[in-house]
Amino acid sequence: MAQNFLSCDRDQPLLLPPDLRDWLPEDHLAWFVLESAEELDLSAFYAAYRDDGHGAAAHDPRMMVALLLYAYATGERSSRRIECRLREDVAYRVIAANRVPDHATISRFRARHTDALAALFTGVLRLCVEAGLVSAAVLAVDGTKLAADASGHRTRTYEEIAEEVLAEAGRIDAAEDEAYGEDRGDELPEGLRTRRGRKEWIREALRRQREEREADPDPVPRGRAARLETCRSRLLGEHRTVVAAHRAYEEARREAPRRGRPPVPAEPPAAPEGKVNTTDPDSRPMRSAKGFLQGYNAQAVTDGHQVVVAAEVLTEANDSEALAPMVELAATELGRAGSSGRPGVVLADAGYWSTDQIDRVREGPTVPLVAVDGGSRAGPRPDRSGGPYEFMRRALATPTGTDLYRRRKWMIEPLFADIKFNRRAGRFRRRGLGAVRSEWRLLTATHNLLKLHRHRLALAAG
């Protein structure tokens, strides 16, 4: 008797069933992503297109959003890899209804709708709230360092950037004339050592300037010449801030009541100090577990189900000033998502220790539990006493405080492991704080989407 096999004729005109619903099982993630995209408010995407019917037809934003959500959820962020999957992967073909937008179209869509893509985080969080997955009773906050799409070897001083600009084009003269007027620009002496008060004064002025830039970040230009000009202008702007802070500090010292001889004024530095990365000017050198990297500080707040309720990107490596802003952001996001709960207890490691930040959080209904010594000391630190330090030591020593703080690791650290290793997102693919912030919020939104998918599968299984 002849052997019996199913036919395998690759020349037949139709290999796959004509109904897309027959291509994937009903509980596949692709169907869930499509259903979720139908529930999201995408009006911001549609508002970017003309409504008179003129011009070439564009891909439906709802399809493109579903495509990006599914790609990020499955660990694909490269527009070229996504295009390849659209040709080879059945699930991607279902998502796109057999259309294949090329990588340039995908990349342009992502760049065009940076803010709208970031806002998807709130929409997905709303779906989690409606499913009963979110609880604000106990939250955990932490951060992780993610590499930027830039090499640390591309970090330059003002002088090095100026030399590159001069090598590529001769347009620096007009800018320096505007900065220095009739002077040569090198008349001032080298930076002098000043008192601590002046340093704090200047640091505060630079902090305000940085906050203004982070509140409304500019996109990073694609061309290298334009990026060099951006870096040079940024260092010049910071130098003007330093000079103005020097002058204001000296004026305040002169006007303050003082006995004895008047203080000898100090001169500001003659040229911009500091460095900036010419590939991604918003990124910073940051210490990580494996040494220094050029990158960003990605922050998140999660609840007991490991659902992310707030996500933000900082350019400062230190977490000590992030506690109160992240708690406030979590409360805002929960309110936007339709949750009536306010953050109850917030858990944080010793990197978030700051007396001012803890006092700021305690002014509201939230109780912070922050490790005081990193777990390395048996007794209290001699340089800290009273206030939040003693309160925190007593709170963490109680059975309730100990039990609550033990939850911190498993509440938030698996999030970073999943994103960085399971979904291969240990490095940002976009440049500039605004684009990176959008990418991080999209990564955390898809983390929540996967949580919601598994939750619904568990409910269906009984």
N, C-alpha and C positions, 0 to 999 in steps of 0.2 A: 504494500500500500504506500502511495506517495506521501511525503511529508506535507503537513497542513500548516500554512502560515497566512497571516493577514497580508493583504496586498500592500505593496509599497511602490506605487507608480508616481514618480516625481514629474512625469509629463502631463498628468491630468490637469485640466484647466483650473480646478478649484480644490485646494488642499484643506483649507480651514472652513468651518461652518460660516455661512453668510451672516448669522445673527451674532453680534458682539457679546450678547449675554451668555452664549454657549462657550465662549473662549476661556472664561475664568469661573471658579466656584463662587457661590453666592457670598461666602464669608471672606472673600479676598480683600486685602487692604485697598486695592484700587477702587472697588465699588464704594467702600466706606469713605475714601477721600472725595470721590465725586459727590456723594450724598452730603458730606460736610461742606463742600464748596457751594452747594445749592443753598445752604442755610446761612452762609456768611454774607455780610453786607459789602458788596463790591462796587458801590456807587462811586467811590473815589477813583477806581480804575476806569469806569465808563465815562466819567466826567472829563477825562483827558483826551477823548476822541470827538471829532466834529459830528454833529447830528443831522447834517443836511444831505447825507448820502453821497457826497462828492469824494473824489480821491480813490486810491486803490483800496481794496478790501483788506482789513486787518484780521488777524486771528482773534477769535472771541476771547476777551479777557478772562471769562470764567473758566474756559478750557486751559488758558495759560497759567492761571493761578493754581488750578488743580494739578497741572503738570509739575509746577515748581514744588508744591506741597508734597506730592508723591516722591519726586526726585530727592528732596532734602530728607524726607522720612526714610528713604532707602539708601542714603549715603552717597548720592550723586549730586555734586554741585558744579561740576564743569559743564559749560554749555555744549562743548563738543561731545562729551560723554553722553549727555542727555540726548543730543541729536542721534548719536549712534544707537542708544537704547530705543529710540522711537522707530528705528528700522528693524531692530533685532528682537526686542522684548515684547511679548504679547501684552503684558499689563500696561506698558507705556502706550502701545497702539490702541488699547481700549480707552485710556485716559484721553488721548488726542483724537479719537474717532478716526483713526487711520490717516490723519494728517501729519506731516513731518515738517514743522517749522525748523529752519536751519539754526546753527549755533549763533549766528549774528543776530537773528531775530530774537532768540531767547535772551541773549546778553543785553540787547537794546531794551527789551521789555523790562528786564530786571533793573537796569539803570534809570529808565524813564519813570518807573513807579516805586522808587526807593522808599518814600514815606508811606505809601499805601501798603506795600509789602510788610513794613514794620508794624502797621496797624492791625495786620492779620492776627498778631499775638492776642490782642484783646478779644477779637471775634472768636478765636478758638478757646480762649479761657472762658468765654460766656457759655460755649457748648459744654464745657466741663462743669461749670456751675449748675447749669440746667440738668445735667446728669447726676448731680449730687456727689460729685467727686471732690469738691473743694471745701476745705475747712480752714478757717482763719484762727482757730484756737491756739495752735502751736505752729510756728513757722521757723524755718532755718535760713540763714543768709550766709553766703560764702562766695568766693571768687576764684577764678582760675586764669592763668596767663595763657593766652593764645597768640601764636606767632602771626605777625602781619605778613601781607604779601609784599615783603620788602626785606632786603638783606641789611644786617647791621653794618656791613662794610660800606654801605652807601650813606652813612652819616657824615656830615661835613660841617666845618666851621664856617663862619661868615666869610673869612678870607678865601677859603677853598671854593666856596660857592661863587664868590665874586670872580675868581680866576676862571672858573668854568663858563660863567656868563660872558666874560670878556672874550674867551676863546670861541664861543659860539656866535656871539653877536655883539654889536657895539652900542647897545642901548642903555648901558648902565650910567653913562655920564649925566643924562638928564635927571635920573633918579637921585644921584648923589648931589647934584646941584640943588635939588629940592630939599634934600636932607640937611645939607651943610651951608647953603647960601654961598656967600663970597669966600668962606674959609676953605682951606684945603681938606679939612676933615681929620687931620692928624695932629692938631695943635695941643689937644689935651694930654696930660701925662697918663701913664699907665694906671690901672685901677689900684686904689690905695686900700689898705685895711681900715675898716670902719667899725664903729661900735655895733653891738648886737641890736640896739634899737633901730639903727638905719637898715640893717639886714631884714629885720621883721617888717619894717615899713615898705621896703622894696618887694619883699616876698608877698605881702598882702596886695600890692598893686598888680603884680604879675598874676596872682591868683584870680583877681577880679577880671583881668583881661582874658585869662584862660577860660573862665566860666562863661564869659560872653561868647567866646569862640565855640565852646562846646554846646552852648544852648542852640546855636544856629550854625552848624558846621557847613563850610563850603565844600563842594565836590573837588576832588583832586584832578587837575588837568591830565589829559592823556599824553600830550607831547612833553618830551623831556625839557625843552627850552622853557615852556610855560611853567613846568614844575619848579625849575630852578629859580625863575622869577618869583614864584609864590614863596619858596623857601627864603629867598633873599629879603622879600618884603616883610615876611613874618619876623625874621631876626631884627630887621630895622625897626619894626613896630614895637617889639619887646625892648629894644634899646631905647627908643623914645620914652617908653613907660618907665624904664629904670632911671633915665635922666630926669624926667618929671618928678619921680618919687624922691630922688636925691634933693632936688630943689625944694620940694614941699617939706621934706624933713628938716632941711637946714633952716627954712623959714620958720617952722614951728619951734625949733631950738632957739632961734634968735628972739622970738616973741615970748618965750617962757620965762618966768621970773628966775633969775640966776645970780648968785654971788660970785665975786671974783672976776677973773679975766674972761672975756667972751670966748666961746669955743672956736677952734681953728676949723674952718670949713673944709670938707673933703670933696674932691672932684669925682664925678662919675667916670666910668670907663670910657675911653676914647672911641672905641668901636664896639659893635655888638659882640656879646659873649655868648657862650653856649653853642649847641650844635643842633642840627635838624637833619632828618633823613630825607634825601632828595627823591626817593621813590614813593614813600608815603609820609608826608610831613607831619601827620597827626600821630604816628606811631612813636613809641618810646622804648629805650632799652630797659628791660625788666628782668629781675632775678626770678628764676624758676627752679624747680627741683633738679633740673639738668644743667644749671648754669644760667648765663644771661641769654636772652633772646630779644629780638626786635619785635615788639608786639603791643598788645592791649591787655587790660585787666577786665575780663568778662565777669560780671556780677549776676547773681540769681538769688531769688527767694523762693523756697518750696514749702509745701505743706506736708502733712503726714502721709499723703498718697504719692509723694514725689511729683506732684503737679507744680509746675513753675507758675507763680503768681506775679512775679516781677522780674524783668530782665533789663540790664543796662550795661553799657561799655564805658570804662573809665580810661583816661590816659595817664593816671597816676598809679604807680605800682603799689603804693601803700594803701591798705584798707581802712586805716584808722579814721578817715573822714567820711566813710561811706555808710556807716550804720544808720544814722537818722535819715539821709536821703533815700536809702533803699526801703526802710520801713514806710516812709511817706509814699514812695512810689507803689509799694505793695497795696497800701490802703486805697490809693487812687485807682489802680488797676482793678481791684476787687469791686470798687464802686461802679466803674464803667462796665464791668462784666455782669452786673446785676446781683452781686452778693451783698447781703445786708451786714455781714460780719466784719468787724474790725480786727486787725492783728492783735491777738491776746498776749502770747509769750513769743519772744523772738530769741532764737539761740544763735550764738556767734562764737567763733574761736578767738584766741588771744590777739590775733592780728587786728581785730576791730576795737581793741581797747582804746577809749578816749573818754576822759571825764566829761568833756563838753558834749560829746555825742550821746553818751548815756543819759546825762541830765536832760538833753533835748528830747530823747525818746520817752523818758519817764514823765515828762510834762503831759503826755497824752494818756490814753487808756492802755497802752502797750507796756508790758514788763520785759525789759531786756535781761537775758542771762548770758553774760559774756565771760569767758575764761579770763581770770585775772593774771595768771602767771604762766600760762602755757603748760601747766601740769608738771613743771620741773622744780618747783620749790615746795619745801615742807611747811615753811612759815611765811608770814607776811613780808613784803618787801620793805626795807627800811626807808626808802624814798617815797613811799605812798602811805597815807594814813587817813582815816576818816572818810566821810562822804561816800561816793559810789563804790570805792574800793572795799571798805569794810562791809557795806551793804551786800556787795556781790559775793564776798567771801562767805558771809553768813548764809546767803540764799543758796549758794552752790553746795554748802555743807549739809543742808537739810535733806532728808530722804526724798522729798518732792523735787527739790532742785537737782539733786543727783540723778534721779530717774529721768527728769526732763532733758538734762544736758546730754545724757547718754544717747538720746535719740538723734542728736545732731548729725552724726556721721552718716547713718543710713538714710536720713531724710534728704540729704543734698549731695553728698559726694558721689553716689552712683550716677547722678545726672551728668557730671563732668566726664566720668569714665565712659558712659554710653555715647555721648556726643563726640568725644575726642578719639575713642578707639573703635567702638562698634560701628559708628557712622563715619569714621575717618575724617573728622572735622577738627584736627589739631592745628590747622592754620586757616586764617581767613583768606578768601579768594578775591575780596574786593578791597579797594583802597580809599582811605579817608574815613574820618570818624562817622559821618552820616551813613555811608554805605556799609561800614563794618557794624554799626549799631543795627541797621536793617537786617543784615545777615544773621547776627546773633539772635535777634528777636524771632526771625524765621526758623532758626535751628531749635530754639526753645518752644516755639509754637508747634512744630512738628513732633517734638518730644511729647507734648501734651496730647497731640492728636493720636499718637501711638498708644498712650495710656488710655485714652477714651475708647479706642478700637478694642483693646484687650478687655476693657471693662464690659463693653457691649457683648463681646464674644462669651465672656463668663456668664453674663445674665442669660444669654440665649441657651447656654449649655445647662442652665438650671443650677 
